Amino acid sequence: MKYNNVKVKTSERFDLQRRAVAHMTSSSWQNVPHVSYVYEPDITDFYNEFLKLSRKGKSAGCKITFNTVMIKVIVEGLLAAPDLNSYVGYNHKKTEGFAHIWDEINVSVPWLLSDGKMITPTIPDAGRKSLNDISDCILNISKRIEKTNIDEMFYRAAFADTVNELKKFHLSIIRRVISSQISRHKVKGLQGKEKEDYYKIPENERLTEKDIMSGTVTVSNIGSLYKEQKGFFALLEIIPPQVFVIGLGSVQERPGVYVQVNGNKGIGIRKILPMCLAFDHRAVDFSSVIPFLKRLDEIFAKPEVIHKW
């Protein structure tokens, strides 16, 4: 096959996971007015405290990762800035909108599977979880993934999303339903005995559509995928109806000014963590982000607090 006289090496049709990602992200860029801010805190002292905590946890048989600690840090920031933990609804024609601020902080965490696919399972009610609770939840997600049929999970998620849209009288969704059923490549879930056997697995032992649809904020950590990379997120998509997303880069060493023990300022090699904070300008302004930044500044300035989490 050729396009404009350029020979195609290979073609791969989007599978159900890729279709779901394409739908959500394109919907984000079509509808959400993104505002992005790059936050680059000095975490030198914080990182040293993390290493102490990690060693202490390892000796006690508990694995505490940097990613786990940062999820807890971000949750602390969201507790100080609750407007960011919300859903937005907006009718462009009527210029009417609303924001639902949630009582629970459900953190969606992009998760790379062994086959290269990406899913976003949720850490539920993270605002009421200790650091060890969050660590245990992540371990539990890892175990449940092993018993999860990812395509079936996405199929059920797409079905639930379609039903929700129809309940809102968004009749344009009918086109999606029709095309998914009459296409040569129509979407199908598990059938027959395979379906029967799969649903015998208890929900607490596998992921369900609820585990990828209940997030109230997303935390994406590219630093965990490639620690040696030197770049950072400058912008990333907000998944509607969420209004806030955080992108973590890798910890990087840079020259910087810091306050020495004697109170004087010095210049040295510091650890910097680039973080991209993007929000939906329909629902919040930058003023809503300030309490989040201040809380994180407090934690990084006095990192001993993580030992109490």
C-alpha positions as CSV (number, residue, x, y, z in Angstrom):
1,M,0.0,0.0,0.0
2,K,1.2,3.5,-0.8
3,Y,0.1,7.0,0.5
4,N,1.2,9.9,-1.8
5,N,3.8,7.6,-3.3
6,V,5.3,6.7,0.1
7,K,5.4,3.0,0.7
8,V,3.8,1.8,4.0
9,K,6.0,-0.6,5.9
10,T,3.2,-2.0,8.1
11,S,-0.3,-1.0,9.3
12,E,-1.8,-1.8,12.6
13,R,-5.5,-1.2,13.3
14,F,-6.3,0.4,16.6
15,D,-7.2,-2.2,19.2
16,L,-9.9,-1.5,21.9
17,Q,-7.4,0.0,24.3
18,R,-5.9,2.3,21.6
19,R,-9.4,3.3,20.5
20,A,-10.4,4.3,24.0
21,V,-7.3,6.4,24.4
22,A,-7.8,8.1,21.1
23,H,-11.4,8.9,21.9
24,M,-10.6,10.3,25.4
25,T,-7.6,12.4,24.3
26,S,-9.2,13.8,21.1
27,S,-12.3,14.7,23.2
28,S,-10.0,16.5,25.6
29,W,-8.3,18.6,23.0
30,Q,-11.6,19.4,21.2
31,N,-13.4,20.6,24.4
32,V,-11.0,21.6,27.1
33,P,-9.2,25.0,27.2
34,H,-5.9,23.8,28.8
35,V,-3.7,26.0,31.0
36,S,-0.2,24.5,31.7
37,Y,2.3,25.5,34.4
38,V,5.8,23.9,34.8
39,Y,6.8,23.7,38.5
40,E,10.4,22.8,39.3
41,P,10.9,22.4,43.0
42,D,14.3,21.7,44.6
43,I,13.7,18.3,46.3
44,T,17.3,17.7,47.4
45,D,16.5,17.4,51.1
46,F,13.2,15.7,50.4
47,Y,14.9,13.1,48.3
48,N,17.3,12.3,51.1
49,E,14.4,11.9,53.5
50,F,12.8,9.5,51.0
51,L,15.9,7.4,50.8
52,K,15.9,7.1,54.6
53,L,12.2,6.2,54.6
54,S,12.8,3.6,51.8
55,R,15.6,1.9,53.7
56,K,13.5,1.9,56.9
57,G,10.6,0.4,55.0
58,K,12.8,-2.3,53.3
59,S,14.1,-3.4,56.7
60,A,10.5,-3.8,57.8
61,G,9.5,-5.7,54.7
62,C,7.6,-2.8,53.1
63,K,8.6,-1.4,49.8
64,I,8.1,2.4,49.5
65,T,8.9,3.8,46.1
66,F,9.5,7.4,45.1
67,N,6.4,7.2,42.9
68,T,4.3,6.1,45.9
69,V,5.7,9.0,48.0
70,M,5.0,11.5,45.3
71,I,1.4,10.3,45.0
72,K,1.0,11.0,48.7
73,V,2.6,14.4,48.2
74,I,0.2,15.3,45.4
75,V,-2.8,14.1,47.5
76,E,-1.6,16.4,50.3
77,G,-1.6,19.3,47.8
78,L,-5.1,18.4,46.6
79,L,-6.4,18.4,50.2
80,A,-5.2,22.0,50.3
81,A,-6.7,22.8,46.9
82,P,-10.0,20.9,46.7
83,D,-11.2,22.9,43.6
84,L,-8.7,20.9,41.5
85,N,-10.3,17.6,42.6
86,S,-13.5,18.1,40.6
87,Y,-15.5,17.3,37.5
88,V,-16.7,19.9,35.0
89,G,-19.8,20.0,32.9
90,Y,-20.3,22.7,30.3
91,N,-22.9,23.5,27.6
92,H,-21.2,25.7,25.1
93,K,-24.4,26.7,23.3
94,K,-26.1,27.8,26.6
95,T,-22.8,29.0,28.2
96,E,-23.9,27.1,31.3
97,G,-21.6,25.0,33.4
98,F,-21.0,23.4,36.8
99,A,-18.1,22.0,38.8
100,H,-18.6,19.0,41.2
101,I,-16.0,19.1,43.9
102,W,-15.5,15.5,45.1
103,D,-15.2,14.3,48.7
104,E,-12.9,11.5,47.7
105,I,-9.6,11.9,45.9
106,N,-9.4,9.0,43.4
107,V,-6.0,9.1,41.7
108,S,-5.7,7.7,38.2
109,V,-2.2,6.4,37.5
110,P,-1.1,5.4,34.0
111,W,0.2,1.9,34.1
112,L,2.4,0.3,31.4
113,L,1.6,-3.4,30.8
114,S,4.1,-6.0,29.8
115,D,2.7,-6.0,26.2
116,G,3.2,-2.2,25.9
117,K,-0.4,-1.2,26.4
118,M,-1.3,1.5,28.9
119,I,-4.2,1.5,31.3
120,T,-5.1,4.0,34.1
121,P,-6.3,2.1,37.2
122,T,-7.4,4.2,40.1
123,I,-6.2,4.5,43.7
124,P,-9.5,5.1,45.4
125,D,-10.0,7.6,48.3
126,A,-6.3,8.3,48.5
127,G,-6.9,11.4,50.6
128,R,-7.8,9.1,53.5
129,K,-5.0,6.6,52.9
130,S,-1.6,6.5,54.7
131,L,1.6,6.0,52.8
132,N,1.6,2.3,53.5
133,D,-2.1,2.1,52.5
134,I,-1.2,3.6,49.1
135,S,1.7,1.3,48.7
136,D,-0.5,-1.7,49.5
137,C,-3.1,-0.5,47.0
138,I,-0.6,-0.3,44.2
139,L,0.6,-3.8,45.0
140,N,-3.0,-5.0,45.0
141,I,-3.6,-3.4,41.5
142,S,-0.5,-5.2,40.2
143,K,-1.9,-8.5,41.4
144,R,-5.4,-7.8,40.0
145,I,-4.0,-6.9,36.6
146,E,-2.6,-10.5,36.2
147,K,-6.2,-11.8,36.3
148,T,-7.7,-9.1,34.2
149,N,-8.8,-9.4,30.5
150,I,-7.8,-5.9,29.4
151,D,-9.9,-5.9,26.3
152,E,-13.0,-7.1,28.2
153,M,-12.4,-4.4,30.8
154,F,-12.2,-1.7,28.1
155,Y,-15.3,-3.1,26.3
156,R,-17.3,-2.8,29.6
157,A,-15.9,0.7,30.1
158,A,-17.0,1.7,26.6
159,F,-20.4,0.2,27.1
160,A,-20.9,2.0,30.5
161,D,-19.8,5.3,28.9
162,T,-22.3,4.9,26.1
163,V,-25.1,4.2,28.5
164,N,-24.2,7.3,30.5
165,E,-24.1,9.5,27.4
166,L,-27.6,8.2,26.3
167,K,-29.0,8.9,29.8
168,K,-27.9,12.5,29.2
169,F,-29.8,12.5,25.9
170,H,-26.6,12.9,23.9
171,L,-28.1,11.3,20.9
172,S,-25.0,11.8,18.8
173,I,-23.6,8.8,20.6
174,I,-26.0,6.6,18.6
175,R,-23.6,6.9,15.7
176,R,-20.9,5.4,17.7
177,V,-23.2,2.5,18.7
178,I,-24.2,1.8,15.1
179,S,-20.7,2.0,13.7
180,S,-19.3,-0.3,16.4
181,Q,-21.8,-3.0,15.4
182,I,-22.0,-2.8,11.6
183,S,-18.3,-2.3,11.0
184,R,-16.2,-5.2,9.7
185,H,-14.1,-4.7,12.7
186,K,-17.0,-4.3,15.2
187,V,-16.3,-4.3,18.9
188,K,-17.2,-7.4,20.8
189,G,-16.8,-8.5,24.4
190,L,-16.2,-12.0,25.7
191,Q,-18.8,-14.6,24.6
192,G,-20.1,-18.0,25.8
193,K,-18.0,-20.1,28.2
194,E,-15.0,-17.8,28.0
195,K,-17.2,-15.0,29.3
196,E,-18.8,-17.3,31.9
197,D,-15.4,-18.4,33.2
198,Y,-14.0,-14.9,33.3
199,Y,-16.8,-13.5,35.4
200,K,-16.4,-16.2,37.9
201,I,-13.3,-14.4,39.0
202,P,-14.3,-12.1,42.0
203,E,-14.2,-8.4,41.3
204,N,-11.7,-7.9,44.1
205,E,-9.3,-10.2,42.3
206,R,-9.4,-8.4,38.9
207,L,-9.9,-4.9,37.5
208,T,-13.3,-3.8,36.3
209,E,-14.5,-0.8,34.3
210,K,-15.0,1.0,37.6
211,D,-11.3,0.9,38.3
212,I,-10.5,2.9,35.2
213,M,-13.6,5.2,35.2
214,S,-13.7,6.5,38.8
215,G,-10.6,8.8,38.8
216,T,-11.0,12.4,39.9
217,V,-7.4,13.5,39.0
218,T,-4.6,11.9,36.9
219,V,-0.9,11.6,37.9
220,S,1.4,10.6,35.0
221,N,5.0,9.8,35.9
222,I,7.3,9.5,32.8
223,G,10.2,9.6,35.2
224,S,9.4,6.0,36.2
225,L,9.6,4.9,32.6
226,Y,13.0,6.5,31.9
227,K,14.9,7.9,34.8
228,E,17.8,9.1,32.8
229,Q,15.7,11.4,30.5
230,K,16.4,15.2,30.9
231,G,13.2,16.7,29.5
232,F,9.9,17.3,31.1
233,F,6.2,17.6,30.3
234,A,5.3,21.0,29.0
235,L,1.6,20.1,28.4
236,L,-0.5,17.0,28.7
237,E,-4.2,16.3,28.1
238,I,-6.8,16.6,30.8
239,I,-9.2,13.6,30.7
240,P,-12.8,15.0,30.8
241,P,-14.6,15.5,33.1
242,Q,-11.6,15.8,35.3
243,V,-10.2,19.4,35.6
244,F,-6.6,18.7,36.7
245,V,-3.6,16.5,35.6
246,I,-0.1,16.3,36.9
247,G,2.9,15.1,34.9
248,L,6.1,14.1,36.7
249,G,9.4,14.0,35.0
250,S,12.6,12.4,36.4
251,V,14.6,13.7,39.2
252,Q,17.4,15.8,37.6
253,E,20.6,17.3,39.0
254,R,21.2,21.0,38.2
255,P,23.2,23.8,39.7
256,G,21.1,25.9,42.0
257,V,21.1,28.4,44.9
258,Y,20.2,27.0,48.3
259,V,20.3,28.0,52.0
260,Q,23.1,26.3,53.9
261,V,22.9,25.1,57.5
262,N,24.4,28.3,58.7
263,G,21.7,30.3,57.0
264,N,23.9,31.6,54.2
265,K,23.1,31.1,50.6
266,G,25.3,28.8,48.5
267,I,25.5,27.4,45.0
268,G,25.7,23.6,44.5
269,I,24.4,20.6,42.7
270,R,20.7,20.2,43.5
271,K,18.0,17.7,42.8
272,I,15.1,19.2,40.8
273,L,11.8,17.5,40.0
274,P,10.0,19.0,36.9
275,M,6.3,18.8,37.3
276,C,3.7,19.9,34.7
277,L,0.4,21.1,36.2
278,A,-2.5,21.4,33.7
279,F,-6.0,22.6,34.5
280,D,-9.3,23.2,32.7
281,H,-9.7,26.9,32.5
282,R,-13.5,26.6,32.3
283,A,-13.7,25.4,35.9
284,V,-10.7,26.9,37.7
285,D,-8.2,29.8,37.5
286,F,-4.6,29.8,38.4
287,S,-5.6,31.0,41.9
288,S,-6.9,27.5,42.6
289,V,-3.5,26.1,41.9
290,I,-1.7,28.3,44.4
291,P,-2.8,26.5,47.6
292,F,-1.5,23.3,45.9
293,L,1.9,24.8,45.1
294,K,2.2,26.3,48.6
295,R,1.5,22.9,50.3
296,L,4.1,21.2,48.1
297,D,6.6,24.0,48.9
298,E,6.0,23.3,52.6
299,I,6.6,19.6,52.2
300,F,9.8,20.0,50.2
301,A,11.1,22.6,52.7
302,K,10.3,20.4,55.7
303,P,10.4,16.9,54.3
304,E,10.7,15.1,57.7
305,V,6.9,15.1,57.7
306,I,6.9,12.1,55.3
307,H,8.0,9.9,58.2
308,K,4.6,10.6,59.9
309,W,2.6,9.5,56.8
